[in-house]
Amino acid sequence: MNDRRLPALTGLRGLAALWVLVFHAWALSGAAGAGLPAPMTALLGAGWLGVDVFFVLSGFLLARGLGDELAGGERRPDWPAFALMRVARILPAYYAQLAVFALPAAAVVLTPAIAWVPASNGEVLAHVLLWLNAWPWMPAHLGPWWSLPVEAGFYAVLPLLWWAWGSSRRMLGLLLATAILAVAWRFAMHDVVGIEQRIGWSEHLPGRLVQFIAGMALAWSMSSGAREGRGGMVRESLGAGRAPLRADALALLAVAVLVLLPQLGGDRAYVGIIDARAWTWFWPLLTAVPVAVLLVSLVRAPEGRVARALGSAPLVALGTVSFGLYLWHYPVQWALRTALGGYVPPSWGLAGYIAMSLVVSLAVAALSWWAIERPVLAAARRWRERRRVKLRAP
């Protein structure tokens, strides 16, 4: 089952991108966001968790799609076709943005802070290959790009981890192994002196892989193979979750837990910087649980109010262009704030700043979808279908 048959998941992806946009607007607005009620501040300040939602959702959808290939009679996933579809999904839009930032006009239109003037050929190569925030150290030119090599890394290792599909025991073992890896990795990074390196390295694939695997394990546990076999991790008894009221309550509880998680630190709300507090080493595990619960509620009860709200036409449209929205909202916000004089004036306020940055970002994201992403993905799908016909021919 893909997300086109689960519109709530497309809407969730759009809402996650919107949450990240609102978080960055809140952070960049400065005084414009002061004086808000504590619940609103908690909601806005937790917006960076939209990326955590992306990672678990990505693992779930990709594994579910590959599992459907096997359920449809394929002997094994078509990994070359999988690789092509993943490349078509992220690289063309990202390369287009990279090219725009490299134009001389970018320093004028998008401010010098956003314009990309590579200091070396190595910097160019690192950005082209998405070898960012890695080793040797090469920081991503634009902050939100940190998640792209993490996502691409999962695409690269998924064929190596696919042995776990088909067995609840193996899947549980893989989930446990990646959970231990995440904790050990983030513990090893907590005393790195350079704050930029500490953040970049700790959030790389070893520290985040468990979130993708949590989505993958959830996809297996909800597949027909897990239900028919013995020892499925999420048993058919969860079918009670199809009751709309129960599913809605479960979804809202999961969202509430996710929003409140950064407050575990008391006065020091967690903002993604690994430190000596042991619970910050467990962050990917802490977030994977409520996101997985949310996905279960949406998939098991698509007729629930939460699922129907997420599957509404506006949110599905937002989810369709969510990748472009994620790529472009931050430079748009920087350019807008610079055009306003380097700050958000009180006459605008946080709401005005969010609204304007959303309108402009959506326009650019829509252009990216229609001019780049949509035609490239359509061409990749046609190639994949031709390949399938050829492989099935006697």
Secondary structure, DSSP 8 states (H G I E B T S, - for coil): --TTS-HHHHHHHHHHHHHHHHHHHHHHHGGGGTT--HHHHHHHHTGGGHHHHHHHHHHHHHHHHHHHHHHTT-SS--HHHHHHHHHHHHHHHHHHHHHHHHSTTHHHHS-TTTS---SSHHHHHHHHTT--SSSS----SSGGGGHHHHHHHHHHHHHHHGGGTT-HHHHHHHHHHHHHHHHHHHHHHTT-S-HHHHHHHHTSHHHHHHHHHHHHHHHHHTSHHHHHSSS-SS-GGGGGGGSHHHHHHHHHHHHHHHHHGGGGGTTS---S---S-GGGGGHHHHHHHHHHHHHHHHHH-TTSHHHHHHTSHHHHHHHHTHHHHHHHHHHHHHHHHHHTTSS--TTTHHHHHHHHHHHHHHHHHHHHIIIIIHHHHHHHHHHHHHHHHHHH--
